[in-house]
Amino acid sequence: MIDQKSQHNQLPKELDSVFSELEMNKHLRQAGIKKSFGFSCAYLFQLVFSLIFQHRNWFSLLDSKKADKYPGKDAVYRFLNQSTFNWRRFLLLLSSHTIQKVTRLTDKKRPKVFILDDSAYDRNRSKKVELLARCFDHASLKMRFYKGFRMLALGWSDGCTFMPIDFSLLSSKKSQINGISSQIDKRTCGYKRRENALQSAPEQIPDMIARALANGVDASYVLMDSWFTLPPLVKAIVEQGLDVIGMVKETKQRYIVNGNPVSLKQLYRMAQPVQRKKGVLRSIHTVMANGTPVKVVFIRNRNKRSEWLAILSTDCSLTDQEIIRIYGMRWDIEVFFKTAKSLLKLEKEFQSRSYDALISHTTIVFARFIVLAWQNRCHTDQRTLGGLFYELCDEVNELDWAVALQQLIELLQDALKQTNKRIKKLIQSQLEQWVTGLPSYIKAYLPISLCES
């Protein structure tokens, strides 16, 4: 647990080492997340970061017997609601720094990709949340509407490790329930994030990719599903020097074959059948209506074998199998969304009305995932992210009694120094007998000098 009186030793050993290794506090300072007085931003960040690993939320922690050891409720909420903090820059610095470390462990021949997708950010019970909108959940089987935001996320993957790089909580101009607060200073980072929330996803994606490239994140491909594989966006990404691999579906979009515009179904009929390649039906080289040359691979739909799916690639030199294999890396972002919502309490941990608090808490959740992903990559065993999460939880829960036991033993040793030799010898003898009878897993937490005496 994090103690107010000890701001320099706030985290369990495993988290403390990874915070130092990833230079978390340095990135906070570089993003302008700092204060001139009161509890430091690094302390408040670590406090919120560690809550999930203790199976506690902020309300239950303040309602516990240890509430007097922590900052007041207002200190944390002021930290989360601060519109001048550049949380986007912090996430970019942290992810790019971690990706550079991961890249050293990765074979240079392995393809590195950006992955784009969106997910529902549900606030159905809210009424007065800033920029709250009525959104359509296209990924749900129920095809429902909900109150909240669309969380557009950009991530990086090398096929083994996924890292979130950037995100935007998208509202809507047409179906908006609440607008931007009039109290926000228009010069702040928070106001710029609010302006971004009212833009469409295709308008923001090129800027998100440009920021990632400017921060030194290396990738060759951008993976996306059929909701984003649109000709203007594909062309904009290709102009940035990256290739696109994405699913496409039957729409009004047209492809040029021998000077004639054709639909996706017509393109399938024109494509040459592929022999002896499991799952691959046909492939064809063509040009999009805006002049971008592409290769389209048609594969069998495993859920409905009578139908086919189409994958588009702007890198026409790739084989059919390579296009399918690289596109399979897109699933990493789906695992990320599931982990963030199920294990890391995205949407649920803080129920603030401020858009700044939504941004700051989502960034902290993404930072938790980066820490878990880095720990997972560093360990040689095949632990899953879920397993790592629960092991960290166990370590944080063990911290209270382990530290308390060590402090009790040290207090006894200090008291013995002030007594006469006869009493000191008697108490020392009793203490050694007690330590000898302890299980080995408890002895591991005691001072080495005591165990050896």
Beta strands, then each sheet from edge to edge (+ up, - down):
strand 1: 113-122
strand 2: 133-136
strand 3: 145-157
strand 4: 162-170
strand 5: 221-224
strand 6: 243-248
strand 7: 255-257
strand 8: 260-262
strand 9: 272-273
strand 10: 280-288
strand 11: 293-300
strand 12: 308-313
sheet 1: 2+ 3- 1+ 5+ 6+ 12- 11+ 10- 7+ 8-
sheet 2: 2+ 3- 1+ 5+ 6+ 12- 11+ 10- 9+
sheet 3: 2+ 3- 4+
end
